Amino acid sequence: MVQEDVAFIFKLADVDNSGTLTAKEFRDAIELLRSRYPQIDIYLQRQHMKDVLRIVDNNSGSEDKNEVLLDIEEFKKSLVKVDSQMKALPATAQVF
């Protein structure tokens, strides 16, 4: 993922401009990312994750939508973890 995209999406998701994302803001950010980065869905499927909050290392399992989960560095770290788990997708056949 492009670092500029991550920073832009974090800023969009940080609705209250607190510099951190709540559980709800994180879920909303991941929804924005999923359309542009299909590797997120692949990662979630491979890891058998039903809740995107499990991507976050410091997630205590709380369902409080207002609980602060992460700052931008933790957000980036979570997305780098998703990217690092991805292997190259199979090549497609050339059309002649």
VENDAWO-V576758 format. One record per residue. RES is the residue in one letter. BURIAL is 1 if it has 16 or more other C-alpha atoms within 10 Angstrom, else 0. Layout:
# VENDAWO-V576758
res burial
RES BURIAL
RES BURIAL
This chain:
# VENDAWO-V576758
res burial
M 0
V 0
Q 0
E 0
D 0
V 1
A 0
F 0
I 1
F 1
K 1
L 0
A 1
D 1
V 0
D 0
N 0
S 0
G 0
T 1
L 1
T 1
A 1
K 1
E 1
F 1
R 1
D 1
A 1
I 1
E 0
L 0
L 1
R 0
S 0
R 0
Y 0
P 0
Q 1
I 1
D 1
I 0
Y 1
L 1
Q 0
R 0
Q 0
H 0
M 0
K 0
D 0
V 0
L 1
R 0
I 1
V 1
D 0
N 0
N 0
S 0
G 0
S 0
E 0
D 0
K 0
N 0
E 0
V 1
L 1
L 1
D 1
I 1
E 0
E 1
F 1
K 1
K 1
S 1
L 1
V 0
K 0
V 1
D 0
S 0
Q 0
M 0
K 0
A 0
L 0
P 0
A 0
T 0
A 0
Q 0
V 0
F 0
